Amino acid sequence: MRHAVRLLVLAFVGLIVLPAGSATATTTHLAQADDRPVVRVGTEGVYPPFSFHDAKTNKLTGFDIDVIKAVAKKAGWKLTFVETTFDGIFTALDAKRIDVIANQVTRNPEREAKYGLGTTYTYSRGVIVVKKGTTGIKTLADIKKRSDDDDPVTAAESVTTSWADVARKAGAKIKAVDGFSEAAALVVRGDADLLINDNIAALDYLNTTGKDDIEIAGDAGDEVSEQVLAFRKDDPRLEESNKALAELKADGTLAKISEKYFKTDVTVENSGDVDVSGGRAARSDTEVAKDAAWPMLKKLLIATIPITIISFAFGLMVAVAAALARISGSRVLSAIAKAYISIIRGTPLLVQLFIVFYGLPEIGIKLSPWTSAILALSLNVGGYAAEVVRAAILSVPRGQFEAASTVGMGYWQSLRRIVFPQAARIAVPPLSNTAISLLKDTSLLAVVTVTELTQEARFAAANSGAYLVLYGVAAVYYWVVCVGMSAVQGRLETRLNRFVAR
Amino acid sequence: MTDIPQITNDMGDLRVRARGLQKSFGDNHVLHGIDLDVAAGTTSVLIGPSGSGKTTILRSLNVLERPDSGTIRIDDVEVDFATLPDKGGSARQQIAALRAQSGMVFQAHNLFPHKTVIQNVIEGPVQVQKRPLEQAVDEAKALLDQVGLSDKADQYPFQLSGGQQQRVGIARALALKPRVMLFDEPTSALDPELVGEVLSVIKELAAEGWTTVLVTHEIRFAEHVADQVLFLDEGVVVERGPSAQVIGDPREERTQQFLKRILDPA
């Protein structure tokens, strides 16, 4: 029993302290190399041409990215970028996971009250985008009329954007999506009647995807909207940023960045028409797949697979500890293990990820994205595998413990040399299931801002709209790894079955 | 337990001495103060109906069951169970020391199925007693030869017959170089035609001078091999003495009835 306690403690310490420690070490290392203050920038990465991944280099780029980089250069900051969905972006700012949002945040009174909004660096107008051939929806008044006729239109929007507000105020029902390209896909599918967004984003989408099944129907009102950098209220870096923007405006840098993307200066009011045609050309699906295949494979190799392996290793330790606690005969330990298993199995992994990443900082426990991901996945795997391990240990006859005792072995030695090797034979098939599920569960990690295979596919899709081919490639990658895992399972089973009569 | 016939104190060099063993499983009081003396180099056989406590006594000697009270001494290690702490390092050490004095052979052999025959035999010597591997392997080979299984060293237990498995179990216990060998109904789970090969190994051990305590239903074998026979019923030693007396000419009525049932079941 004491052993079980020790193992539990060790497992948890290992889970929490080790990754945290290594994170600290990395930070120290960086600080030595570069003593500029680090400013963390939240951005979508799936909102071209403002924030997206270049199809060729896969690097995060875009108008907003160039602007914040120019600001950082003036202000003397070192930037790190955190990519998350727009609907998670203000939460991340509140939770101090990021310091500033550079993602075409539109100024409005609510945000003005709650956040520190900088000076305007984009003037734009909203447009209504519909499926080609749609009639009768050209203005906000048309949307309003449909609502008054008790037949409200559906608008696909990220729910926390100002565009969603515009649509809502006009009387549209909001269908929640994670980004612009998903919104466009919903309009094409007919699941939403329209989307309202920045005219630049809409033009860029039409231009780069080469899609002709949606079109700009008209302006969403005649108000010009202003986009700004958003900090937390009272963050002194807001002033530094405003000062830098003023300088950039004065020395022509802002205009230059805008010209590069839009052939006109959107950083001043009443600029000319935006022209995005010189930017990224439309690519065929084959080209899209070719461009994205390597970045996706890279994310599979440096994120998806390592996170799976590390989480499974920790999860197995937690599972063994929980299983031993359950069969320890100690009521307290057993109750703790039971509660843990019940909580993990009784709640969705997605909710667990949100709690670890966004919830824990509220009580002072702030873990890096990777640590959060590994912690949540390990605890999740541990909860499921604990019952497998427990059943496997109990399947070893009591006489085996006794025989181990009579040759002089203690508790741990008996477990290690006699019980676990026999329990492994029973546990391998169900544990393989758990491992395979875990691999696929890593596709949820975008919510903790870890860019793994699926998120990489999303980035590429945002840039091209080629969902079928990109998610197809992702599916093939997952499947190939799973086939490999099944092969390992088969070899393990053969090995462990060698001492059993057939 | 003063109603028990005198404990023979003239057995010379005592190897095992148990006094006043008490054991209950919940409300079931299975040992009512058992005394047991085993002289070095002799064979003692425990007989009695099922539930009489004979297996519990044997398992107590190896501390697979922990008596509620009483003392057990094997060779120079003695444990007083009345004062032994419930748990903790001291209790574990004392139990380990006493356990190391005996080698146990189970009814269901309990060989380690994931280890080969020779790995089963060297597991205790190498992993627990930390003897050099080469030496342990040499000794294991000699032991396997002794039980007639030198050609099975690299097979897994599932590849052996029941009698062969039980003989490996004996070799595994012997490899620990215990001061006393304990056999818990070693032939009860075997097909009748396999019983002989196991009994003959036990007989050889007795003849070689191993100190042995055996629980068995093989009354004829017990009569032949035992220096001392104890008849137990309902947790007490009803009768004890040389086999010729306890089996050949039992004084107690309960012993007589038991032997009659066993030897002449019809």
Contacts between the chains, C-beta under 8 A, distances in Angstrom:
chain1	res1	chain2	res2	distance
A	1	B	87	8.0
A	397	B	110	7.5
A	399	B	106	6.3
A	399	B	108	5.7
A	399	B	110	4.0
A	400	B	110	6.3
A	400	B	112	7.0
A	402	B	64	5.5
A	402	B	106	7.2
A	402	B	110	6.4
A	403	B	104	7.9
A	403	B	106	6.8
A	403	B	110	3.8
A	403	B	111	7.4
A	403	B	112	6.8
A	404	B	112	7.9
A	405	B	62	7.9
A	405	B	64	6.6
A	405	B	99	6.9
A	406	B	62	5.7
A	406	B	64	7.1
A	406	B	99	6.9
A	406	B	102	7.9
A	406	B	103	7.2
A	406	B	104	4.1
A	406	B	173	7.3
A	407	B	123	5.8
A	407	B	124	3.3
A	407	B	127	7.8
A	407	B	128	6.0
A	407	B	172	6.9
A	407	B	176	6.3
A	408	B	96	6.8
A	408	B	99	6.7
A	408	B	100	5.8
A	408	B	124	5.5
A	408	B	128	3.7
A	408	B	129	7.0
A	408	B	176	6.9
A	409	B	124	7.8
A	409	B	127	7.0
A	409	B	128	5.9
A	410	B	92	7.3
A	410	B	96	7.4
A	413	B	127	6.7
A	413	B	128	7.4
A	417	B	123	7.2
A	417	B	127	6.3
A	418	B	112	5.8
A	421	B	114	4.8
A	422	B	113	6.7
A	422	B	114	5.7
A	425	B	114	7.9
A	496	B	114	8.0
A	498	B	156	7.3
A	499	B	113	5.1
A	499	B	114	4.6
A	499	B	115	7.6
A	499	B	156	4.6
A	499	B	157	7.6
A	499	B	158	6.6
A	500	B	113	7.1
A	500	B	158	6.4
A	501	B	158	4.1
A	501	B	159	7.9
